[in-house]
């Protein structure tokens, strides 16, 4: 027995033990099963019939049989990288869910009963959050649900001054705006008795006057489930930076090819949803890719949606806090992985 044959036999035994252990824990899906069978069978053949390796180069058009093993090993390693990525993401999302549950349990439970509710996420917004809340409240909207995303400044103290006017949930660890969205949704699933939900920025980007467009359209078309705000459906007063316009245009194309939904502004935080929409969909992604996940949920559930023009104001303050356009590559990879490999 050669050293190579001995290596194949030992590897075959190890993979067999791993497969039996995973199967015993009932964590085998169809893809895992096929990969293990393919590798396990290959090692078995190579161990007891090593001469077959000499003919493989003719099948795979490679100069040496050893190259076939190298290519196979690379494919197998890529597969395990995907498995590790899956475990990492599942662990991260599990942490987010745990933080969400702890935050909801520690919050004051108030039944929100009204026509509409505004959802505001705040992270280190002490300098502007007071004016944002007052702006919404003075416009005649009395229901505001704020998620304080573990701010390190005195945002929490500023928000507490509105304790009799708002509903507040405090994340015990910062999880960013996309995770806060599902926290809002879960709060409303439990304590919401409203018709319409509007997501609103805490950094003074959104124009409260545009909110009436969402509410009027919902009242006009009762079968609408989701309304997306758009900076581009018609001319608005939005001062979108040039490079961000390019990024958003590429997002429009990417979203269409991923979800087959044609939106003029695929990543706009200003949105309107009905409570029945929130009860039907479930967001799992806790990164910026959540926006595409929401659109994918709209597609999967075949709910009716529309766009309305909104004004988005960019300031030095908001641009300094928000995501860089270069982060789009990470978001694209996450969306592709979640859709095709998860």
N, C-alpha and C positions, 0 to 999 in steps of 0.2 A: 504493500500500500504506500503510495506516494504521499508527500506532505500535503499536496493540494487536495487529494482525495480525503485525507484525514480532516482537513479544514472544512470541506463540504459536509462531511458526516456530522461533525460537531455543530456546525451552523444549522444543519437540518434538524438536529435534536433540540437546539435552543429555540428555534422558531416554532417547532411543534409544541414545546412546553408553553411558550408565550401564547400560542393560539388557543390551547386548551384552557389556560388561565383566563384569558379574555372571554372565551365562550362561557366558562363557568360563571363569570360575573355578569353575563348577559349584556355585554357591551359591544357585541359584534354586529355591525351592519353589513349590508350586501357588498359595499365597496371594500371594506376591510377583509371580508371573507375571500373575495376574488383575488386581492393582492397577496394575501397569505398563501392561498392555494397555488398561485402562480410561482411565487418564490420557493415555496416548500417543494413543489413538484420539480422545479428546475434543479434545485440542490440535490434532490434524490437521484435524478437522472445523471447529473454530472459526477456524483459520488461513485455510482456503481457502473456507469458506462462512460468513462472519461474520453473514450475515442470519439464520441459524438461531437466533442468540442471542435475537432479538426474540420468538421463539415459546416459548422455554423457560419464561418466567414462567407461562404458562398450564399447563404440565405440573407445575411444582413449586409452584404457588400462591404465588408471590412477586411483589412489585410491579415489580421491575426485573430485567433479565437479569443485571446486575452482581452482584446478591445471590446468584444461583446460583453464580457464580464464587467468591464469598467463602465460601459454605457448602462448596463442593467443596474449596477450599483448606484449610479448617479440618479437614475429614475427612482430607485427604491429610497434613496436619501431624500429626494424632493417630496416623495409621498409622506415620509415621516416628518419633514419640516411642516407640511400642511397639517398633520396630526397635532404637532406641538403648537402651531398657531391656533388651531381650534381650541385646544385646552387653555391656552393663554387668554383668548378672547372670552371663552365661557367663564373662566375665573374672574376676569374683569367685570363682565356683565353680572355675575352672581354677587360680586361686591357691591355693585351699583344697586341691585335689587334689595340687598340687605340694608344698605344705607337708606334707601327709599322707605322701607318698612319701618325702620327705627325712627326716621324723621316723621312719618305719618302718625306713628303711635304716640310720639311726644308732642304732637301739635294739638292745638285746640280744635276740637271737632265741631264745626258749625254747619248746619244745613244751609246751602246756598240756594235760595229759591227766588228766582227773578227771570226776566226775559233773556238777559245776556250776562256774561261774566268776562272780565279781562284778566288774562294771565300774564304776569310780569315776573321775569327772573332777574335777580339782582346779585351781582358779584362785585364788591368794592365800588359801589355806585353812590357813596355817601354824598358826593358833591352835587348829584343830579336827581337822585331817587325821590326826594321830597317834592320837587317840581313836577316830576312825571306823574306821581300819584295824584297830586292836586290837579294837574291838567286833566286827567281822566275823570276825577270826581266832579270837578267844576263844569265839565261838559255834560253832566247829567247822568253819568254811569256810576251807579252806587255799589256794584259788586266787583271787587278786585281781589284776586288771589295771587299772593306774592310768594315765590320761593327764594329765600335767602340762601344762596349757594355757598355757605360757610365763608362769608366775607371776612377779611382780616382787618378792615378798617371799621369805622363805627356805623356802617350801613344798618346793622341790626338795630341799633339804638334809634336811628332816624326812623326806621320802619315802625318800631314799637310805638312811636308817637301817634301812629294812625291805628292803634289796636282796635278802636271802636268802629273803624271804617273799612278795614280790610280783613281778609283771612290770610294767615301766615303759616308757612311751613319752613322750618330751618333744616337744611341738609347738614348732617353732622360732619361730613367731609365734602370738599369741593368736587363736584362731578360734572360741571359745565352745563351750558344751556340745553343741550340736546337731552341729557338725562333729566333735567328739570322738567322738560315737556312731558315726559311720561309720568313724573311725580304729580304734576297738575292733573293729568288725565286720570290717574288712579284716585286722587282725592275726589274728583268729580264723579267718578264711577260709584264711590261710596256715599258721598254727601251732596252731590249735585242734583238740583231740581230746576235746571235752566233749559232754555231752548238753544241758545247760541253761545259760542265760545270764540273769543278773539285773542290771539297771541300778540303781545305788545312789548317792544323793546324798552329797557330801562336806561338806555344811554341817549335818549332824546332824538332818535333817528326817525321815529314814526310821527305822522301828523294825525292827531286825534280826530280831525275833521273827516278823515277818510273812513272812519269806523262806520259812519252812517251808510256808506256804500255797501258794506257787507250786510248790515242789518236789513236795509231796504231790499236788496236782492234776495235774501233769504225769505222775506215776507212775500215777495212777488212770485218767487218760484219755490213752492213748498217741497218739491221733490229734490232740491239741492242738498247735498251732504257736505261738500267742501268748497270753499272759495279761496283761491290763491290771489294774493296781492301781486301786482306786476308793475315794474318800473318802465316797461317797454311796450305794453299793449296799445298805448297811445302816448302822445307827448305829455309828460308830467314835469314837475318842478324838481325832480330828483337830480342831484349833482353827483352822479356816479363817476368815480375816477376812470380815466381812459383804460388802464390796464385791467381794472375790475370789469369793465364792460366786455372786454375780450374774453376774460375768464367766464363770465356769465353766459356769453354767447356759446362758448364751447360746452358749458354745462347743459345748455338747452339741447344741443345736438346729442351729447352723451346720454342724457335722460331719455330722449326719444328712442335711441337704439337699445337702451336697457329695458325700459318699461313700455315703449310704444305709446307714450303720452306726450303730446305736443304742447308744451308750455312756453310762453314767451319769457318767463322768469322763474326758473326751476328752484332757485335757492333764495327765496324771499321769506323773512321771518314773519312778516305781516300776513296773517291768515285768519280765516273764519271757518269754524266747524260746528256741526250740530252735536248735541249730546249723544244722539244715537250713533254718530260716527265714532266718537270716542269710545263708546261701549262695544263697538264692533271690531275696531282695529287694536293692534298691540305692537308697540315699538320696543325692540330689543337692543338695537344698536345705540351705544352711549357715546358716540363720537359725532363729528360734523356730518357723517354719512347718513345720519338719521333723516335728513331732508329727502334723500332719494328713497329711503325705506318707506317714508310716509307716502310718497308718490306711488311706490310699488304696491303698498297696501290699498291705495285707491284703485289701482288697476286690478289687483286680485279680487277685490270685493265688488268690482264693477259698479261703483257708486258714481252718481252724477256730480260733476264739478264744473266750475267756471273760474274765470279770472276777472279782476276788477283793477283799474288803474289806481296806484297809490303813490304818494310823494315820500321819498326817502331822503333825509338830509344827512349828508356826511360831514362830520367836523373832525378837527384834529384829535379831539377827545375820543370819538367813536372809532376812528381809524386806528388809533394807537392800541385800543383794547381788542380789536377783532382779529379774525384769522387772516394770515397772509395768503395771498393768491397762490404762492408756491406750495401751500399745503394741499392744493387740489389734487396733486399726484397721489398723496397718501389716501385721500378720500376715494379717488377712483379705484385704487387697488383694493380698498376695504369693501367697496360696493360690489366689485367683480367677484371677490372672494366669497362674500356673503350670499350672492345670488347663485353662483355656479359650483362652489366647493364646500359649502357648509352643510 
